[in-house]
Amino acid sequence: MNRKTAIIVGNGELTRDLSEIVDSAQFAMRFNEPKASIGMSGSRTDILMLAASSKPMQRRLTDPNFLASATFKAAKEVVLAYHPEIIRKYHPKPNFLSRLKGRRSDWTMRTIELVGAAGKEIRVMPPQFYIDGCSELGVPERRMCEVFPSTGFFGIRYVLSLLPAREWDVKLCGFSWEGWKRHAWLNERSWVEDRIASGRVSVLV
């Protein structure tokens, strides 16, 4: 049986134009606010996974270009990776001066308002989804206020839980495993390499 193709597009730079490959796939996932891959990864977006927390999400929600972007417009479903309970319990809180400027750690409800008004279906992942992901990466609860799995990791994990291996060929592109220092990059890269070694995913280069 020929398997269908799913492509998970990270926000890192691409070495070549993958637009035709992505748009001809049967499934594509993207994250937050793709920049480096714009114009090189097509527009198909079955799921856009967002981190509705902290300063970057505040900036997106106040930027009309975000809701007008090709990625957002193409998204069939928007998934919020972090449940409000997880943000409240584990994620960093803005300091006093930042709060005076209108910053807060949780932008879930505002995201739901704007995304819903744009006609998008929204899914908020349950707290256990985050807890299980941390456990899978070897992040103990005592460190869950210091180390935070990336949206990319949660997206890959979510897609693998949705799409059976016997039916789907899952490919990754645009992942550099670097960025915000509080993400568990080494653990995540090792986790993905294990799945590449087992044949569960492959890298599109």
C-alpha positions, 0 to 999 in steps of 0.5 A, spaced: 500 500 500 502 506 498 503 511 504 500 518 504 505 524 505 505 528 511 510 534 512 512 538 518 515 544 516 519 547 522 521 555 522 528 554 520 532 556 514 531 551 508 536 549 503 532 549 497 525 550 494 520 545 497 513 548 495 511 543 490 513 538 495 509 541 501 503 543 497 502 536 493 503 532 500 496 530 503 498 533 510 502 539 512 503 542 519 506 549 521 508 553 527 507 560 530 509 565 525 514 562 519 519 566 517 525 563 514 521 558 510 516 563 507 516 563 499 520 556 499 515 551 503 508 552 499 502 554 503 498 548 505 497 548 512 492 543 515 494 544 522 498 551 525 500 549 532 501 556 536 504 557 543 499 562 546 504 564 551 508 570 553 511 576 549 511 573 542 504 571 542 502 578 544 506 581 538 503 576 533 496 578 536 497 585 535 500 585 528 495 585 523 500 581 518 499 575 522 492 574 521 493 576 514 499 571 512 498 566 507 500 561 513 494 563 517 489 563 512 491 556 509 490 553 516 484 548 516 485 547 524 489 551 529 492 547 535 494 551 542 500 547 544 499 549 552 493 549 556 492 555 560 493 550 566 500 549 564 502 556 562 499 558 569 503 552 573 510 552 569 511 558 564 515 564 566 511 570 568 513 577 566 516 582 571 512 588 574 514 593 569 512 588 563 505 587 566 505 595 566 506 594 559 500 590 558 504 583 558 502 577 561 504 569 560 497 567 558 494 569 551 489 563 550 483 567 551 485 572 546 488 567 541 481 564 541 477 570 540 481 572 534 482 565 531 475 564 532 473 570 529 477 568 523 473 562 522 478 557 524 477 551 528 481 551 535 483 545 539 487 547 546 491 541 548 490 538 555 495 539 560 496 531 560 499 532 553 504 537 555 506 533 562 507 526 557 511 530 552 516 533 558 516 526 561 518 523 554 524 528 553 526 526 560 524 533 563 523 531 571 517 535 574 522 539 578 525 542 572 519 544 568 519 551 571 526 551 567 526 547 561 520 548 556 519 543 550 518 547 544 512 547 540 516 544 534 517 538 538 510 537 541 507 538 534 511 532 531 509 528 537 502 530 536 502 528 528 505 521 530 500 520 534 494 522 529 497 519 523 499 511 523 505 509 520 502 504 516 498 509 512 503 515 513 510 517 511 512 523 515 517 528 513 521 533 517 524 540 514 526 546 517 528 544 524 535 546 526 534 545 534 536 551 536 533 558 539 530 560 545 535 557 550 530 554 555 528 549 550 530 542 551 534 542 544 539 536 545 533 532 548 529 534 542 534 532 537 536 526 540 528 524 540 527 525 533 534 522 531 531 515 535 525 516 530 529 517 524 533 511 526 526 507 527 524 509 520 518 513 523 520 519 520 525 522 515 528 528 513 526 532 507 533 535 504 
